[in-house]
Amino acid sequence: MFKLTSLNLNGIRSATSKGVEAWLEKARPDCICVQEIKAQAPDMAGRFESLAGLKGHFQFAEKKGYSGVGVYTRHEPSDVIVGYGDSEFNAEGRYVELRFDRPGRTHAPKLSIISSYFPSGSSGEERQAAKFRFLAEMAPHLQALKSDGREVVLCGDINIAHQEIDLKNFKGNKKNSGFLPEERAWMTELLQSAQADATHGASEGGGMVDVYRHLQPTTTDACYTWWSNRGQAYAKNVGWRLDYHLATPVLAALARTEAIYKDEKFSDHAPITIEYDLAL
């Protein structure tokens, strides 16, 4: 089984001070995709290049104390892709891809594990516009990976709650970033299978699968992965599901178990782990 975790750290120094490394030693994922490292290469040197025996590969933001993503892995990748070609968002440290290509593997001979941190638009119109630009680029990028014959799992903080069951207060958030109709429509299209339309010809959906929802199609209170630090959101479980495994159908079909770990709190996000019936 291939055990894959995703966690927005909200700062690697903060999360490690709260016990995330000890938890990783017990949980023993094969890979963990992390977001919001909030550190640069010099900050990582000699301390955070590895965690719990897993070697890290990163993309850092140019701005100090901001964003940054990584994948820590127990297995040596065949290739590491830092960034996805867009200078605006590469400067913000939002994408790193590890490839585990093995020609003889029955499932997924060309395998990509991606850690990505989607922009938040909650600070205002300028950042919401940036978020829409990112979404407009990410869907065709994933499609290009698929067209190249790659099986993909993108793990990360997507900063979108897709459906009403994905957040506690859906009625009060319909005009807020993270639950805007345009954002939800983007996710719907990404998850739509390519279908033949007799009237309009081929309708190209993104063809990705929300793996958690594949395994747990109806959960509500149990599905949240993020809670605001305001008020008593965590204590009252007023949460959002913002952290995803988005996979190609072949990999999604291999998903066997899911777990959102809430016994300890390392960040304002909870780690989400999915086990896939796959050997690297």
Secondary structure, 3 states (H helix, E strand, C coil): CEEEEEEECCCHHHHHHCCHHHHHHHHCCCEEEEECCCCCHHHHCCCCCEECCEEEEEECCCCCCCCCEEEEECCCCCEEEECCCCHHHHCCCCEEEEECCCCCCCCCCCEEEEEEECCCCCCCHHHHHHHHHHHHHHHHHHHHHHHCCCEEEEEEECCCCCCHHHECCCHHHCCCCCCCHHHHHHHHHHCCCCEEECCCEEECCCCCEEHHHHHCCCCCHHHCCEECCCCCCCCCCCEECCEEEEECHHHHCCEEEEEECCCCCCCCECCEEEEECCCC
